[in-house]
Amino acid sequence: MTTVPARHPDRPHHVPAVVGGFAAMLGVHSPDSKQWQHLGEGLLVGDAAMDRLVDWMVATGSKQMRPLFDRALTDGIAAVPQAPDELREFFTAVETVPAWVDHDKLVRGAKVLLTGGSDGMYIARDVAMLGGYQFSGFNKTLLRTGALEKGSNQRWAETMQWAMDVLSEDGLSPLGLGYQSTIRVRLIHAFVRRHVAAMPDWRTEDWGLPINQTDMAATLVGAFIAPAIGGMGLGLLLTPAETDAVAHLVRYVGWLLGVEEQWLPHSFRDGVRVLVHTLSALADPDESTRQLAVPMSRDPLSWNYDRLPTIRRRLAYAQHLSVTGTFLGRHTMRALGLPTAIVPWYPAIRIPVNVARSVTRLLPGGLDRAATRGAREQDRFMSTLVSAGPTVGAAAARLTHAA
């Protein structure tokens, strides 16, 4: 039996210079042979607990079981006395908060990530998600779930809504908004994995499982660790205690999402290790890279602006390319099919602003004020992207109803 799909490269690939340089400062090295083998093997591993539950839901009848799932998700399994054993087993497990979770660290980690405001969102969009299209293995699944038809703007808005739910006040408390959104994303992942893997043109021996452990680990650190690194690159100064809190939040979110222990960071440095290792294993662009990246780069040209829309759209297009080019570099920009002659004007403008804001965070109540300001900025940016608030998981929800 194949233990490593063909998409896993023979040796680590190039990673963006900004990430590589930051990793070097922390003493993070390329994966050793054992770690490299695990990255390849993870391409064939799904989410056993949720996959079992979805198989049972489909066999029993998704239309009948989904309302029970939704009620257990929003109200808790205790509120579903008639819940079948399969549903009770899953929710009893995810509702039992691991002993290692520190609630105060979760709250602090969320506030730290919120302080990045719109700049944090720009890093998540322009660097993590747009740069992620060079991972052609990801794209194989995306294209089979209608990513081109739906459009990158809506997909990004849904992804960002999940992150905002996670960072919301008490979002990761039992039955909190972030908890609910994360379990809902986990359910959608399992339906997508089941649906795409059953397609006649899906080649497991070449591509592994759709939405596998290695891909999920990359998505997890790309959603939270990469924006933190990028925020520091834009002048956001974080203390060791703050980066530790961010890593703790990422660890718990990953646990809820069904990511295995070996990919859950124990520290911020460990999160950077997971980011660098997955980047070096997954960065393998193909024709789908440009097919997905170029339209997303042009999304700002259709965003919602009440005043001077033409000028502001063109400015936003240039601004977001400036962020992408600064952090990903010419090599990756070329692979994405994007302009390589990029002037880092937007980072140059924002660095002094963010440094000054970081200093004010040292004042009493500074972190709370910075988080509130950042949340407002993110809300405004979301209203620029879409006219109505996106629903987490809507992009693939049809698969749960069709099953």
Buried (B, 14 or more C-beta within 10 A) or exposed (E): EEEBBEBBBEEBBEBBBBBBEBBEEBEBEBBEEEBBBBBBBBBBBBBEBBBBBBBBBBEBEBEEBBEBBBBBBEEEBEEBEEBEEBBBBBBEEBBEBEEEBBEEBBBBBBBBBBBBBBBBBBBBBBBBBBBBBBBBBBBBBBBBBBBEEBBBBBBBBBBBBBBBBBBBEBBBBEBBBBBBBBBBBBBBBBBBBBBBBEEEEBEEEEBBBBBBBBBBBBBBBBBBBBBBBBBBBBBBBBEEEBBBBBBBBBBBBBBBBBBBEEBBBBBBBBBBBBBBBBBBBBBBBBEBBBBBBBBBBBBBEEBEBEEEEEEBBEBBBBBBBBBBBBBBBBBBBEBBBBBEEBEEEBBEEBBEEBEEBBEEBEEEEBBEBBBEBBBEBBEEBBEBBBEEEBEBBBBBBEBBEEB
